[in-house]
Every structure is written in structure tokens, then in C-alpha cells.
């Protein structure tokens, strides 16, 4: 597995090795022992699978507040999307900074988003499947969102996105009070 740091060093791109032949390919997308050997010790407890019927569907920017904060490992099962993570840790020198990575079924890349970061994506193709692991179970009372267009993110949109009501009315970053405190940056 190839592991790359992004402009926000806590956000990592994981690219599994693919074994391809005439039938298709095989890839090991997560192995707890191998990841721990690489210094990534995350316990995932829930897998989620999302399908967006239309290109231009934007979901996010979402997070779960402590004590149910979630790290996520996000990948594309089919299609293509721009995956975004933004630092929302109060006191972080990178508060409000974001990274965006294109994930596709073709490139096989995955984005590891730790706790303390909001996450969102916009689909680039119809019928795009997003598959992701979470380090805590969903908890409705801990669910939160930040308005998608309040952080200066270049979503690469040529038209208004398709949004849920929740995402359309989420508070902007400058009116947001973060439930996350900055931890030591290594």
C-alpha cells in the first residue's frame, strides 16, 4: 500500500496495490496489522455505502462531535468524485484549511480523514458509489455539518450542486463553534 501525505499532514491518501488479470483486479483496501505497522492505528466499526444518482451531487461538509467523533477511510466503488476534508479543530494553526483529492474506481485511491475534520464530496459522474469505514457508530445527536460553500473550497462545479435540505441550511464556517479541540500536531 502506498501512503501519501497531503497539504494537511493528518489527511492521508492510501493507494492499495492492485493485482490485475483478464478477470479484473483484486486489492486489499484495509488490513489492520499492516496499517498499524505503518503507524495507522484506527479501529473501524462501521462501513457505509452511498450512491449518488447524478453528477454534481454534493454531500457535506459533515462530522460527528465527540464523544462519537469519527475517523473515516473513504474510497470510490464506481464512478468518480472529489473528496474534501477541512480542519475544524479549534486552536489548530490550520483551522479552516482543506484538501481535495479525486477518488475514482479507476485510480483506487482512498482518503483517510481523522477525527476533528469535516468531510464532504461532490460526484463527477452519474451513479457514483462512495464506500467508507467509520471509527465510531452513527449517533444522530452528534451529527453536524458546515455549509459547503463557506470555506473557500474549489469544488470544480459548473452549476449549482444537488444538495440535501440538511446541507442547504448548515451554518457557515464563520458562525460555527467547533466541538473539537486542537491536539498536539506531530
C-alpha positions in Angstrom: 0.0 0.0 0.0 1.3 3.4 -0.9 0.7 6.1 1.7 1.0 9.8 0.8 0.7 12.9 2.9 -1.4 15.8 1.7 -1.0 19.6 2.4 -2.8 18.8 5.8 -0.4 16.1 7.1 -3.1 14.4 9.2 -5.1 13.7 6.0 -3.5 10.7 4.1 -4.0 9.2 0.6 -3.8 5.4 0.7 -3.5 3.6 -2.6 -3.8 -0.1 -2.3 -1.7 -2.4 -4.6 -3.9 -3.9 -7.3 -3.4 -7.4 -8.8 -4.9 -7.3 -12.2 -5.6 -10.0 -14.8 -8.1 -10.7 -17.6 -10.9 -11.1 -14.9 -10.4 -7.7 -13.4 -8.4 -6.8 -10.2 -8.1 -7.7 -6.5 -7.0 -5.1 -3.9 -6.7 -5.3 -0.2 -8.3 -2.0 0.9 -7.7 -2.3 4.6 -5.5 -4.5 6.8 -5.4 -3.6 10.5 -2.0 -5.3 11.1 -0.3 -3.7 8.0 -1.7 -0.3 8.8 -0.6 -0.5 12.4 2.9 -1.3 11.2 2.7 1.9 9.1 1.7 3.9 12.2 -2.0 4.0 11.4 -3.9 2.5 14.3 -7.6 3.1 13.6 -10.4 0.8 14.8 -13.2 0.9 12.3 -16.6 -0.3 13.5 -19.0 0.6 10.7 -19.0 0.5 6.9 -21.2 2.9 4.9 -22.1 2.8 1.2 -23.6 5.8 -0.6 -24.8 6.0 -4.2 -25.4 9.4 -5.9 -27.6 9.1 -9.0 -26.4 12.3 -10.6 -23.1 14.1 -11.3 -23.0 17.3 -9.2 -24.4 15.7 -6.1 -22.7 17.3 -3.1 -22.8 15.8 0.4 -21.2 17.6 3.2 -19.4 19.0 5.0 -20.2 16.5 7.7 -18.8 15.4 11.1 -19.8 13.7 14.3 -18.9 15.6 17.5 -17.2 13.9 20.5 -17.8 11.6 22.2 -18.8 9.9 18.9 -16.3 11.6 16.6 -15.4 9.5 13.6 -12.3 8.9 11.5 -13.2 7.8 8.0 -11.5 5.8 5.3 -13.2 6.8 2.0 -13.0 5.2 -1.4 -14.9 5.0 -4.7 -16.6 1.8 -5.7 -17.9 3.1 -9.0 -17.6 6.4 -10.8 -15.6 9.4 -9.7 -15.8 12.1 -7.1 -13.9 15.0 -5.5 -13.4 14.2 -1.8 -12.8 17.1 0.6 -11.6 17.3 4.2 -11.4 20.5 6.3 -9.6 21.1 9.6 -12.3 22.1 12.2 -10.2 21.7 15.3 -10.4 24.9 17.5 -7.0 26.3 18.1 -5.4 24.5 15.1 -3.0 26.6 13.1 -4.6 25.0 10.0 -8.2 25.7 11.2 -10.4 26.2 8.1 -7.8 24.8 5.7 -8.9 22.0 3.4 -7.6 19.4 0.9 -9.4 17.9 -2.0 -8.5 14.6 -3.7 -10.1 13.0 -6.7 -11.1 9.4 -5.9 -12.3 7.1 -8.6 -12.9 3.4 -9.3 -10.1 3.6 -11.8 -7.4 5.2 -9.6 -8.3 3.1 -6.5 -7.1 5.9 -4.1 -8.6 6.2 -0.6 -8.7 9.2 1.7 -8.0 8.7 5.5 -9.8 11.5 7.3 -9.2 11.6 11.1 -11.4 13.0 13.9 -11.5 16.8 14.0 -12.0 17.2 10.3 -15.3 17.8 8.4 -15.8 15.7 5.3 -17.7 16.1 2.1 -17.7 15.2 -1.6 -19.1 16.1 -5.0 -19.8 13.5 -7.6 -18.3 13.9 -11.1 -20.2 11.1 -12.8 -23.8 9.7 -12.5 -24.3 6.6 -10.3 -21.1 7.2 -8.3 -20.7 4.8 -5.3 -18.9 6.0 -2.2 -17.8 3.4 0.3 -16.3 4.3 3.7 -15.3 2.9 7.0 -16.0 4.8 10.3 -14.2 4.6 13.6 -17.5 5.1 15.6 -21.1 4.3 15.1 -23.5 6.8 13.8 -25.1 8.9 16.5 -27.8 11.4 15.4 -27.3 13.6 18.5 -23.6 14.0 17.5 -24.3 14.7 13.8 -23.1 18.1 12.5 -22.5 20.0 9.3 -20.9 23.1 7.9 -22.2 24.9 4.8 -20.4 23.6 1.8 -19.7 27.0 0.2 -18.5 28.9 3.3 -14.9 27.6 3.4 -13.4 28.7 0.1 -13.3 25.2 -1.3 -12.9 24.9 -5.1 -15.5 22.2 -5.8 -15.0 22.5 -9.5 -18.7 23.0 -10.1 -20.1 24.4 -13.3 -23.7 24.6 -12.0 -25.4 24.6 -8.6 -24.9 21.3 -6.8 -27.7 18.9 -5.8 -28.0 19.2 -2.0 -30.0 17.7 0.8 -32.0 20.1 3.0 -29.6 19.5 5.8 -26.6 20.6 3.7 -28.5 23.6 2.3 -29.2 25.0 5.7 -25.9 24.1 7.5 -24.2 27.0 9.3 -21.3 28.7 7.6 -17.8 28.2 8.9 -17.5 31.7 10.4 -20.6 31.1 12.5 -19.6 27.6 13.6 -18.5 26.7 17.1 -16.2 23.7 16.9 -16.7 20.8 19.3 -13.1 19.7 18.6 -10.1 21.0 20.4 -6.6 21.0 18.9 -4.4 18.1 19.8 -0.6 18.2 19.5 0.5 18.2 15.9 3.4 15.9 15.2 
